[in-house]
Amino acid sequence: MLSDVDGNGKITAADARLTLRAAAQLDTLEGVYAIAADFDADSTIKPSDARMILRVAAKLE
């Protein structure tokens, strides 16, 4: 599922946290997890992807 970075079936702040850690190169995401973290589908995981995932988790999008 798009934005479900931890693969638990839900989009939460934890998904945004994992995305932000990947953007800061503190963690590495691969395969479907990297695809889920790349919110804007530009092949790069960035802090803005984490922000958008957090907005989805907070039901602002």
mmCIF file as Biopython writes it, N, C-alpha, C and O atoms, coordinates in Angstrom:
data_model
#
loop_
_atom_site.group_PDB
_atom_site.id
_atom_site.type_symbol
_atom_site.label_atom_id
_atom_site.label_alt_id
_atom_site.label_comp_id
_atom_site.label_asym_id
_atom_site.label_entity_id
_atom_site.label_seq_id
_atom_site.pdbx_PDB_ins_code
_atom_site.Cartn_x
_atom_site.Cartn_y
_atom_site.Cartn_z
_atom_site.occupancy
_atom_site.B_iso_or_equiv
_atom_site.auth_seq_id
_atom_site.auth_asym_id
_atom_site.pdbx_PDB_model_num
ATOM 1   N N  . MET A ? 1  ? 0.848  -1.181 0.000  1.0 0.0 1  A 1 
ATOM 2   C CA . MET A ? 1  ? 0.000  0.000  0.000  1.0 0.0 1  A 1 
ATOM 3   C C  . MET A ? 1  ? 0.895  1.246  0.000  1.0 0.0 1  A 1 
ATOM 4   O O  . MET A ? 1  ? 1.847  1.341  0.775  1.0 0.0 1  A 1 
ATOM 5   N N  . LEU A ? 2  ? 0.574  2.189  -0.874 1.0 0.0 2  A 1 
ATOM 6   C CA . LEU A ? 2  ? 1.331  3.436  -0.937 1.0 0.0 2  A 1 
ATOM 7   C C  . LEU A ? 2  ? 1.324  4.127  0.422  1.0 0.0 2  A 1 
ATOM 8   O O  . LEU A ? 2  ? 0.266  4.276  1.033  1.0 0.0 2  A 1 
ATOM 9   N N  . SER A ? 3  ? 2.460  4.540  0.887  1.0 0.0 3  A 1 
ATOM 10  C CA . SER A ? 3  ? 2.680  5.255  2.143  1.0 0.0 3  A 1 
ATOM 11  C C  . SER A ? 3  ? 2.733  4.355  3.369  1.0 0.0 3  A 1 
ATOM 12  O O  . SER A ? 3  ? 3.071  4.834  4.451  1.0 0.0 3  A 1 
ATOM 13  N N  . ASP A ? 4  ? 2.410  3.060  3.245  1.0 0.0 4  A 1 
ATOM 14  C CA . ASP A ? 4  ? 2.505  2.128  4.370  1.0 0.0 4  A 1 
ATOM 15  C C  . ASP A ? 4  ? 3.934  1.582  4.411  1.0 0.0 4  A 1 
ATOM 16  O O  . ASP A ? 4  ? 4.197  0.451  4.002  1.0 0.0 4  A 1 
ATOM 17  N N  . VAL A ? 5  ? 4.834  2.400  4.907  1.0 0.0 5  A 1 
ATOM 18  C CA . VAL A ? 5  ? 6.262  2.112  4.831  1.0 0.0 5  A 1 
ATOM 19  C C  . VAL A ? 5  ? 6.664  0.940  5.721  1.0 0.0 5  A 1 
ATOM 20  O O  . VAL A ? 5  ? 7.592  0.205  5.382  1.0 0.0 5  A 1 
ATOM 21  N N  . ASP A ? 6  ? 5.984  0.749  6.853  1.0 0.0 6  A 1 
ATOM 22  C CA . ASP A ? 6  ? 6.350  -0.354 7.739  1.0 0.0 6  A 1 
ATOM 23  C C  . ASP A ? 6  ? 5.592  -1.646 7.425  1.0 0.0 6  A 1 
ATOM 24  O O  . ASP A ? 6  ? 5.837  -2.673 8.058  1.0 0.0 6  A 1 
ATOM 25  N N  . GLY A ? 7  ? 4.677  -1.602 6.457  1.0 0.0 7  A 1 
ATOM 26  C CA . GLY A ? 7  ? 3.990  -2.797 5.989  1.0 0.0 7  A 1 
ATOM 27  C C  . GLY A ? 7  ? 2.980  -3.392 6.947  1.0 0.0 7  A 1 
ATOM 28  O O  . GLY A ? 7  ? 2.691  -4.585 6.862  1.0 0.0 7  A 1 
ATOM 29  N N  . ASN A ? 8  ? 2.429  -2.596 7.859  1.0 0.0 8  A 1 
ATOM 30  C CA . ASN A ? 8  ? 1.471  -3.133 8.823  1.0 0.0 8  A 1 
ATOM 31  C C  . ASN A ? 8  ? 0.013  -2.960 8.400  1.0 0.0 8  A 1 
ATOM 32  O O  . ASN A ? 8  ? -0.895 -3.308 9.154  1.0 0.0 8  A 1 
ATOM 33  N N  . GLY A ? 9  ? -0.214 -2.429 7.206  1.0 0.0 9  A 1 
ATOM 34  C CA . GLY A ? 9  ? -1.581 -2.262 6.718  1.0 0.0 9  A 1 
ATOM 35  C C  . GLY A ? 9  ? -2.240 -0.954 7.106  1.0 0.0 9  A 1 
ATOM 36  O O  . GLY A ? 9  ? -3.401 -0.724 6.767  1.0 0.0 9  A 1 
ATOM 37  N N  . LYS A ? 10 ? -1.520 -0.090 7.813  1.0 0.0 10 A 1 
ATOM 38  C CA . LYS A ? 10 ? -2.054 1.205  8.245  1.0 0.0 10 A 1 
ATOM 39  C C  . LYS A ? 10 ? -1.054 2.298  7.898  1.0 0.0 10 A 1 
ATOM 40  O O  . LYS A ? 10 ? 0.152  2.059  7.851  1.0 0.0 10 A 1 
ATOM 41  N N  . ILE A ? 11 ? -1.564 3.493  7.657  1.0 0.0 11 A 1 
ATOM 42  C CA . ILE A ? 11 ? -0.688 4.651  7.436  1.0 0.0 11 A 1 
ATOM 43  C C  . ILE A ? 11 ? -0.718 5.479  8.718  1.0 0.0 11 A 1 
ATOM 44  O O  . ILE A ? 11 ? -1.755 6.025  9.096  1.0 0.0 11 A 1 
ATOM 45  N N  . THR A ? 12 ? 0.442  5.562  9.383  1.0 0.0 12 A 1 
ATOM 46  C CA . THR A ? 12 ? 0.545  6.254  10.661 1.0 0.0 12 A 1 
ATOM 47  C C  . THR A ? 12 ? 1.778  7.155  10.675 1.0 0.0 12 A 1 
ATOM 48  O O  . THR A ? 12 ? 2.546  7.210  9.715  1.0 0.0 12 A 1 
ATOM 49  N N  . ALA A ? 13 ? 1.940  7.855  11.789 1.0 0.0 13 A 1 
ATOM 50  C CA . ALA A ? 13 ? 3.117  8.701  11.960 1.0 0.0 13 A 1 
ATOM 51  C C  . ALA A ? 13 ? 4.397  7.867  11.928 1.0 0.0 13 A 1 
ATOM 52  O O  . ALA A ? 13 ? 5.457  8.385  11.578 1.0 0.0 13 A 1 
ATOM 53  N N  . ALA A ? 14 ? 4.315  6.593  12.286 1.0 0.0 14 A 1 
ATOM 54  C CA . ALA A ? 14 ? 5.491  5.719  12.235 1.0 0.0 14 A 1 
ATOM 55  C C  . ALA A ? 14 ? 6.005  5.580  10.804 1.0 0.0 14 A 1 
ATOM 56  O O  . ALA A ? 14 ? 7.212  5.486  10.585 1.0 0.0 14 A 1 
ATOM 57  N N  . ASP A ? 15 ? 5.095  5.566  9.832  1.0 0.0 15 A 1 
ATOM 58  C CA . ASP A ? 15 ? 5.501  5.496  8.421  1.0 0.0 15 A 1 
ATOM 59  C C  . ASP A ? 15 ? 6.244  6.764  8.019  1.0 0.0 15 A 1 
ATOM 60  O O  . ASP A ? 15 ? 7.243  6.704  7.302  1.0 0.0 15 A 1 
ATOM 61  N N  . ALA A ? 16 ? 5.758  7.906  8.481  1.0 0.0 16 A 1 
ATOM 62  C CA . ALA A ? 16 ? 6.430  9.174  8.196  1.0 0.0 16 A 1 
ATOM 63  C C  . ALA A ? 16 ? 7.807  9.203  8.845  1.0 0.0 16 A 1 
ATOM 64  O O  . ALA A ? 16 ? 8.765  9.707  8.260  1.0 0.0 16 A 1 
ATOM 65  N N  . ARG A ? 17 ? 7.901  8.663  10.053 1.0 0.0 17 A 1 
ATOM 66  C CA . ARG A ? 17 ? 9.189  8.620  10.764 1.0 0.0 17 A 1 
ATOM 67  C C  . ARG A ? 17 ? 10.197 7.766  9.997  1.0 0.0 17 A 1 
ATOM 68  O O  . ARG A ? 17 ? 11.346 8.175  9.826  1.0 0.0 17 A 1 
ATOM 69  N N  . LEU A ? 18 ? 9.786  6.599  9.538  1.0 0.0 18 A 1 
ATOM 70  C CA . LEU A ? 18 ? 10.686 5.741  8.767  1.0 0.0 18 A 1 
ATOM 71  C C  . LEU A ? 18 ? 11.133 6.432  7.482  1.0 0.0 18 A 1 
ATOM 72  O O  . LEU A ? 18 ? 12.291 6.328  7.078  1.0 0.0 18 A 1 
ATOM 73  N N  . THR A ? 19 ? 10.207 7.132  6.852  1.0 0.0 19 A 1 
ATOM 74  C CA . THR A ? 19 ? 10.525 7.854  5.621  1.0 0.0 19 A 1 
ATOM 75  C C  . THR A ? 19 ? 11.533 8.963  5.898  1.0 0.0 19 A 1 
ATOM 76  O O  . THR A ? 19 ? 12.487 9.141  5.142  1.0 0.0 19 A 1 
ATOM 77  N N  . LEU A ? 20 ? 11.324 9.697  6.967  1.0 0.0 20 A 1 
ATOM 78  C CA . LEU A ? 20 ? 12.241 10.779 7.311  1.0 0.0 20 A 1 
ATOM 79  C C  . LEU A ? 20 ? 13.629 10.229 7.646  1.0 0.0 20 A 1 
ATOM 80  O O  . LEU A ? 20 ? 14.639 10.821 7.265  1.0 0.0 20 A 1 
ATOM 81  N N  . ARG A ? 21 ? 13.684 9.107  8.352  1.0 0.0 21 A 1 
ATOM 82  C CA . ARG A ? 21 ? 14.975 8.483  8.659  1.0 0.0 21 A 1 
ATOM 83  C C  . ARG A ? 21 ? 15.684 8.040  7.383  1.0 0.0 21 A 1 
ATOM 84  O O  . ARG A ? 21 ? 16.904 8.160  7.273  1.0 0.0 21 A 1 
ATOM 85  N N  . ALA A ? 22 ? 14.922 7.531  6.423  1.0 0.0 22 A 1 
ATOM 86  C CA . ALA A ? 22 ? 15.516 7.130  5.140  1.0 0.0 22 A 1 
ATOM 87  C C  . ALA A ? 22 ? 16.009 8.356  4.380  1.0 0.0 22 A 1 
ATOM 88  O O  . ALA A ? 22 ? 17.075 8.319  3.766  1.0 0.0 22 A 1 
ATOM 89  N N  . ALA A ? 23 ? 15.237 9.441  4.418  1.0 0.0 23 A 1 
ATOM 90  C CA . ALA A ? 23 ? 15.641 10.672 3.733  1.0 0.0 23 A 1 
ATOM 91  C C  . ALA A ? 23 ? 16.933 11.233 4.333  1.0 0.0 23 A 1 
ATOM 92  O O  . ALA A ? 23 ? 17.763 11.799 3.622  1.0 0.0 23 A 1 
ATOM 93  N N  . ALA A ? 24 ? 17.092 11.070 5.647  1.0 0.0 24 A 1 
ATOM 94  C CA . ALA A ? 24 ? 18.293 11.553 6.337  1.0 0.0 24 A 1 
ATOM 95  C C  . ALA A ? 24 ? 19.431 10.530 6.278  1.0 0.0 24 A 1 
ATOM 96  O O  . ALA A ? 24 ? 20.493 10.744 6.863  1.0 0.0 24 A 1 
ATOM 97  N N  . GLN A ? 25 ? 19.211 9.442  5.584  1.0 0.0 25 A 1 
ATOM 98  C CA . GLN A ? 25 ? 20.183 8.359  5.422  1.0 0.0 25 A 1 
ATOM 99  C C  . GLN A ? 25 ? 20.585 7.730  6.752  1.0 0.0 25 A 1 
ATOM 100 O O  . GLN A ? 25 ? 21.724 7.299  6.930  1.0 0.0 25 A 1 
ATOM 101 N N  . LEU A ? 26 ? 19.630 7.683  7.687  1.0 0.0 26 A 1 
ATOM 102 C CA . LEU A ? 26 ? 19.841 6.996  8.957  1.0 0.0 26 A 1 
ATOM 103 C C  . LEU A ? 26 ? 19.391 5.542  8.860  1.0 0.0 26 A 1 
ATOM 104 O O  . LEU A ? 26 ? 19.872 4.690  9.607  1.0 0.0 26 A 1 
ATOM 105 N N  . ASP A ? 27 ? 18.483 5.260  7.954  1.0 0.0 27 A 1 
ATOM 106 C CA . ASP A ? 27 ? 17.978 3.915  7.665  1.0 0.0 27 A 1 
ATOM 107 C C  . ASP A ? 27 ? 17.943 3.739  6.156  1.0 0.0 27 A 1 
ATOM 108 O O  . ASP A ? 27 ? 17.945 4.715  5.405  1.0 0.0 27 A 1 
ATOM 109 N N  . THR A ? 28 ? 17.909 2.489  5.722  1.0 0.0 28 A 1 
ATOM 110 C CA . THR A ? 28 ? 17.801 2.181  4.302  1.0 0.0 28 A 1 
ATOM 111 C C  . THR A ? 28 ? 16.505 1.433  4.056  1.0 0.0 28 A 1 
ATOM 112 O O  . THR A ? 28 ? 16.208 0.458  4.745  1.0 0.0 28 A 1 
ATOM 113 N N  . LEU A ? 29 ? 15.740 1.878  3.088  1.0 0.0 29 A 1 
ATOM 114 C CA . LEU A ? 29 ? 14.520 1.190  2.683  1.0 0.0 29 A 1 
ATOM 115 C C  . LEU A ? 29 ? 14.752 0.585  1.307  1.0 0.0 29 A 1 
ATOM 116 O O  . LEU A ? 29 ? 15.373 1.198  0.440  1.0 0.0 29 A 1 
ATOM 117 N N  . GLU A ? 30 ? 14.243 -0.627 1.122  1.0 0.0 30 A 1 
ATOM 118 C CA . GLU A ? 30 ? 14.417 -1.297 -0.158 1.0 0.0 30 A 1 
ATOM 119 C C  . GLU A ? 30 ? 13.091 -1.869 -0.632 1.0 0.0 30 A 1 
ATOM 120 O O  . GLU A ? 30 ? 12.159 -2.056 0.151  1.0 0.0 30 A 1 
ATOM 121 N N  . GLY A ? 31 ? 13.028 -2.140 -1.912 1.0 0.0 31 A 1 
ATOM 122 C CA . GLY A ? 31 ? 11.862 -2.810 -2.506 1.0 0.0 31 A 1 
ATOM 123 C C  . GLY A ? 31 ? 10.566 -2.061 -2.305 1.0 0.0 31 A 1 
ATOM 124 O O  . GLY A ? 31 ? 10.494 -0.849 -2.506 1.0 0.0 31 A 1 
ATOM 125 N N  . VAL A ? 32 ? 9.531  -2.801 -1.902 1.0 0.0 32 A 1 
ATOM 126 C CA . VAL A ? 32 ? 8.197  -2.202 -1.749 1.0 0.0 32 A 1 
ATOM 127 C C  . VAL A ? 32 ? 8.179  -1.127 -0.675 1.0 0.0 32 A 1 
ATOM 128 O O  . VAL A ? 32 ? 7.359  -0.211 -0.731 1.0 0.0 32 A 1 
ATOM 129 N N  . TYR A ? 33 ? 9.076  -1.226 0.308  1.0 0.0 33 A 1 
ATOM 130 C CA . TYR A ? 33 ? 9.115  -0.224 1.372  1.0 0.0 33 A 1 
ATOM 131 C C  . TYR A ? 33 ? 9.640  1.109  0.854  1.0 0.0 33 A 1 
ATOM 132 O O  . TYR A ? 33 ? 9.144  2.166  1.243  1.0 0.0 33 A 1 
ATOM 133 N N  . ALA A ? 34 ? 10.630 1.062  -0.013 1.0 0.0 34 A 1 
ATOM 134 C CA . ALA A ? 34 ? 11.146 2.284  -0.633 1.0 0.0 34 A 1 
ATOM 135 C C  . ALA A ? 34 ? 10.099 2.900  -1.556 1.0 0.0 34 A 1 
ATOM 136 O O  . ALA A ? 34 ? 9.943  4.120  -1.601 1.0 0.0 34 A 1 
ATOM 137 N N  . ILE A ? 35 ? 9.388  2.056  -2.288 1.0 0.0 35 A 1 
ATOM 138 C CA . ILE A ? 35 ? 8.328  2.554  -3.169 1.0 0.0 35 A 1 
ATOM 139 C C  . ILE A ? 35 ? 7.237  3.224  -2.342 1.0 0.0 35 A 1 
ATOM 140 O O  . ILE A ? 35 ? 6.737  4.285  -2.714 1.0 0.0 35 A 1 
ATOM 141 N N  . ALA A ? 36 ? 6.866  2.606  -1.219 1.0 0.0 36 A 1 
ATOM 142 C CA . ALA A ? 36 ? 5.824  3.173  -0.353 1.0 0.0 36 A 1 
ATOM 143 C C  . ALA A ? 36 ? 6.258  4.511  0.236  1.0 0.0 36 A 1 
ATOM 144 O O  . ALA A ? 36 ? 5.426  5.399  0.425  1.0 0.0 36 A 1 
ATOM 145 N N  . ALA A ? 37 ? 7.542  4.666  0.527  1.0 0.0 37 A 1 
ATOM 146 C CA . ALA A ? 37 ? 8.048  5.903  1.126  1.0 0.0 37 A 1 
ATOM 147 C C  . ALA A ? 37 ? 8.155  7.043  0.122  1.0 0.0 37 A 1 
ATOM 148 O O  . ALA A ? 37 ? 8.133  8.211  0.510  1.0 0.0 37 A 1 
ATOM 149 N N  . ASP A ? 38 ? 8.270  6.724  -1.153 1.0 0.0 38 A 1 
ATOM 150 C CA . ASP A ? 38 ? 8.435  7.744  -2.198 1.0 0.0 38 A 1 
ATOM 151 C C  . ASP A ? 38 ? 7.066  8.284  -2.610 1.0 0.0 38 A 1 
ATOM 152 O O  . ASP A ? 38 ? 6.545  7.930  -3.668 1.0 0.0 38 A 1 
ATOM 153 N N  . PHE A ? 39 ? 6.493  9.136  -1.773 1.0 0.0 39 A 1 
ATOM 154 C CA . PHE A ? 39 ? 5.120  9.613  -1.942 1.0 0.0 39 A 1 
ATOM 155 C C  . PHE A ? 39 ? 4.877  10.250 -3.301 1.0 0.0 39 A 1 
ATOM 156 O O  . PHE A ? 39 ? 3.840  10.010 -3.918 1.0 0.0 39 A 1 
ATOM 157 N N  . ASP A ? 40 ? 5.812  11.054 -3.771 1.0 0.0 40 A 1 
ATOM 158 C CA . ASP A ? 40 ? 5.608  11.763 -5.036 1.0 0.0 40 A 1 
ATOM 159 C C  . ASP A ? 40 ? 6.152  11.004 -6.251 1.0 0.0 40 A 1 
ATOM 160 O O  . ASP A ? 40 ? 6.147  11.520 -7.369 1.0 0.0 40 A 1 
ATOM 161 N N  . ALA A ? 41 ? 6.615  9.786  -6.020 1.0 0.0 41 A 1 
ATOM 162 C CA . ALA A ? 41 ? 7.049  8.871  -7.088 1.0 0.0 41 A 1 
ATOM 163 C C  . ALA A ? 41 ? 8.099  9.476  -8.023 1.0 0.0 41 A 1 
ATOM 164 O O  . ALA A ? 41 ? 8.028  9.321  -9.242 1.0 0.0 41 A 1 
ATOM 165 N N  . ASP A ? 42 ? 9.080  10.173 -7.421 1.0 0.0 42 A 1 
ATOM 166 C CA . ASP A ? 42 ? 10.154 10.739 -8.245 1.0 0.0 42 A 1 
ATOM 167 C C  . ASP A ? 42 ? 11.460 9.960  -8.092 1.0 0.0 42 A 1 
ATOM 168 O O  . ASP A ? 42 ? 12.521 10.439 -8.491 1.0 0.0 42 A 1 
ATOM 169 N N  . SER A ? 43 ? 11.381 8.768  -7.519 1.0 0.0 43 A 1 
ATOM 170 C CA . SER A ? 43 ? 12.518 7.862  -7.326 1.0 0.0 43 A 1 
ATOM 171 C C  . SER A ? 43 ? 13.528 8.346  -6.289 1.0 0.0 43 A 1 
ATOM 172 O O  . SER A ? 43 ? 14.660 7.863  -6.259 1.0 0.0 43 A 1 
ATOM 173 N N  . THR A ? 44 ? 13.135 9.292  -5.440 1.0 0.0 44 A 1 
ATOM 174 C CA . THR A ? 44 ? 13.984 9.796  -4.368 1.0 0.0 44 A 1 
ATOM 175 C C  . THR A ? 44 ? 13.144 9.942  -3.102 1.0 0.0 44 A 1 
ATOM 176 O O  . THR A ? 44 ? 12.053 10.511 -3.138 1.0 0.0 44 A 1 
ATOM 177 N N  . ILE A ? 45 ? 13.653 9.430  -1.992 1.0 0.0 45 A 1 
ATOM 178 C CA . ILE A ? 45 ? 12.957 9.590  -0.709 1.0 0.0 45 A 1 
ATOM 179 C C  . ILE A ? 45 ? 13.471 10.869 -0.062 1.0 0.0 45 A 1 
ATOM 180 O O  . ILE A ? 45 ? 14.660 11.000 0.228  1.0 0.0 45 A 1 
ATOM 181 N N  . LYS A ? 46 ? 12.555 11.809 0.157  1.0 0.0 46 A 1 
ATOM 182 C CA . LYS A ? 46 ? 12.910 13.137 0.660  1.0 0.0 46 A 1 
ATOM 183 C C  . LYS A ? 46 ? 12.078 13.479 1.894  1.0 0.0 46 A 1 
ATOM 184 O O  . LYS A ? 46 ? 11.061 12.831 2.145  1.0 0.0 46 A 1 
ATOM 185 N N  . PRO A ? 47 ? 12.492 14.490 2.674  1.0 0.0 47 A 1 
ATOM 186 C CA . PRO A ? 47 ? 11.689 14.925 3.809  1.0 0.0 47 A 1 
ATOM 187 C C  . PRO A ? 47 ? 10.261 15.310 3.406  1.0 0.0 47 A 1 
ATOM 188 O O  . PRO A ? 47 ? 9.327  15.117 4.184  1.0 0.0 47 A 1 
ATOM 189 N N  . SER A ? 48 ? 10.088 15.847 2.212  1.0 0.0 48 A 1 
ATOM 190 C CA . SER A ? 48 ? 8.742  16.222 1.773  1.0 0.0 48 A 1 
ATOM 191 C C  . SER A ? 48 ? 7.842  14.992 1.620  1.0 0.0 48 A 1 
ATOM 192 O O  . SER A ? 48 ? 6.629  15.094 1.803  1.0 0.0 48 A 1 
ATOM 193 N N  . ASP A ? 49 ? 8.411  13.845 1.292  1.0 0.0 49 A 1 
ATOM 194 C CA . ASP A ? 49 ? 7.626  12.606 1.234  1.0 0.0 49 A 1 
ATOM 195 C C  . ASP A ? 49 ? 7.117  12.261 2.638  1.0 0.0 49 A 1 
ATOM 196 O O  . ASP A ? 49 ? 5.959  11.879 2.808  1.0 0.0 49 A 1 
ATOM 197 N N  . ALA A ? 50 ? 7.984  12.397 3.633  1.0 0.0 50 A 1 
ATOM 198 C CA . ALA A ? 50 ? 7.589  12.140 5.020  1.0 0.0 50 A 1 
ATOM 199 C C  . ALA A ? 50 ? 6.475  13.088 5.454  1.0 0.0 50 A 1 
ATOM 200 O O  . ALA A ? 50 ? 5.531  12.682 6.132  1.0 0.0 50 A 1 
ATOM 201 N N  . ARG A ? 51 ? 6.594  14.351 5.059  1.0 0.0 51 A 1 
ATOM 202 C CA . ARG A ? 51 ? 5.565  15.342 5.416  1.0 0.0 51 A 1 
ATOM 203 C C  . ARG A ? 51 ? 4.216  14.962 4.824  1.0 0.0 51 A 1 
ATOM 204 O O  . ARG A ? 51 ? 3.191  15.056 5.499  1.0 0.0 51 A 1 
ATOM 205 N N  . MET A ? 52 ? 4.211  14.536 3.575  1.0 0.0 52 A 1 
ATOM 206 C CA . MET A ? 52 ? 2.949  14.167 2.936  1.0 0.0 52 A 1 
ATOM 207 C C  . MET A ? 52 ? 2.355  12.895 3.559  1.0 0.0 52 A 1 
ATOM 208 O O  . MET A ? 52 ? 1.140  12.792 3.723  1.0 0.0 52 A 1 
ATOM 209 N N  . ILE A ? 53 ? 3.203  11.946 3.898  1.0 0.0 53 A 1 
ATOM 210 C CA . ILE A ? 53 ? 2.713  10.734 4.571  1.0 0.0 53 A 1 
ATOM 211 C C  . ILE A ? 53 ? 2.123  11.089 5.925  1.0 0.0 53 A 1 
ATOM 212 O O  . ILE A ? 53 ? 1.090  10.540 6.309  1.0 0.0 53 A 1 
ATOM 213 N N  . LEU A ? 54 ? 2.758  11.995 6.654  1.0 0.0 54 A 1 
ATOM 214 C CA . LEU A ? 54 ? 2.220  12.429 7.933  1.0 0.0 54 A 1 
ATOM 215 C C  . LEU A ? 54 ? 0.878  13.126 7.763  1.0 0.0 54 A 1 
ATOM 216 O O  . LEU A ? 54 ? -0.017 12.950 8.590  1.0 0.0 54 A 1 
ATOM 217 N N  . ARG A ? 55 ? 0.725  13.908 6.711  1.0 0.0 55 A 1 
ATOM 218 C CA . ARG A ? 55 ? -0.561 14.564 6.436  1.0 0.0 55 A 1 
ATOM 219 C C  . ARG A ? 55 ? -1.652 13.530 6.152  1.0 0.0 55 A 1 
ATOM 220 O O  . ARG A ? 55 ? -2.796 13.698 6.573  1.0 0.0 55 A 1 
ATOM 221 N N  . VAL A ? 56 ? -1.294 12.465 5.438  1.0 0.0 56 A 1 
ATOM 222 C CA . VAL A ? 56 ? -2.265 11.391 5.185  1.0 0.0 56 A 1 
ATOM 223 C C  . VAL A ? 56 ? -2.623 10.696 6.492  1.0 0.0 56 A 1 
ATOM 224 O O  . VAL A ? 56 ? -3.796 10.421 6.745  1.0 0.0 56 A 1 
ATOM 225 N N  . ALA A ? 57 ? -1.625 10.409 7.324  1.0 0.0 57 A 1 
ATOM 226 C CA . ALA A ? 57 ? -1.865 9.748  8.603  1.0 0.0 57 A 1 
ATOM 227 C C  . ALA A ? 57 ? -2.770 10.588 9.501  1.0 0.0 57 A 1 
ATOM 228 O O  . ALA A ? 57 ? -3.595 10.046 10.236 1.0 0.0 57 A 1 
ATOM 229 N N  . ALA A ? 58 ? -2.617 11.910 9.442  1.0 0.0 58 A 1 
ATOM 230 C CA . ALA A ? 58 ? -3.428 12.818 10.252 1.0 0.0 58 A 1 
ATOM 231 C C  . ALA A ? 58 ? -4.770 13.145 9.607  1.0 0.0 58 A 1 
ATOM 232 O O  . ALA A ? 58 ? -5.550 13.944 10.126 1.0 0.0 58 A 1 
ATOM 233 N N  . LYS A ? 59 ? -5.022 12.506 8.456  1.0 0.0 59 A 1 
ATOM 234 C CA . LYS A ? 59 ? -6.261 12.699 7.696  1.0 0.0 59 A 1 
ATOM 235 C C  . LYS A ? 59 ? -6.459 14.148 7.250  1.0 0.0 59 A 1 
ATOM 236 O O  . LYS A ? 59 ? -7.577 14.661 7.222  1.0 0.0 59 A 1 
ATOM 237 N N  . LEU A ? 60 ? -5.334 14.796 6.901  1.0 0.0 60 A 1 
ATOM 238 C CA . LEU A ? 60 ? -5.380 16.149 6.355  1.0 0.0 60 A 1 
ATOM 239 C C  . LEU A ? 60 ? -5.372 16.130 4.830  1.0 0.0 60 A 1 
ATOM 240 O O  . LEU A ? 60 ? -5.613 17.154 4.192  1.0 0.0 60 A 1 
ATOM 241 N N  . GLU A ? 61 ? -5.097 14.968 4.250  1.0 0.0 61 A 1 
ATOM 242 C CA . GLU A ? 61 ? -5.095 14.803 2.788  1.0 0.0 61 A 1 
ATOM 243 C C  . GLU A ? 61 ? -6.109 13.754 2.434  1.0 0.0 61 A 1 
ATOM 244 O O  . GLU A ? 61 ? -6.288 13.441 1.257  1.0 0.0 61 A 1 
#
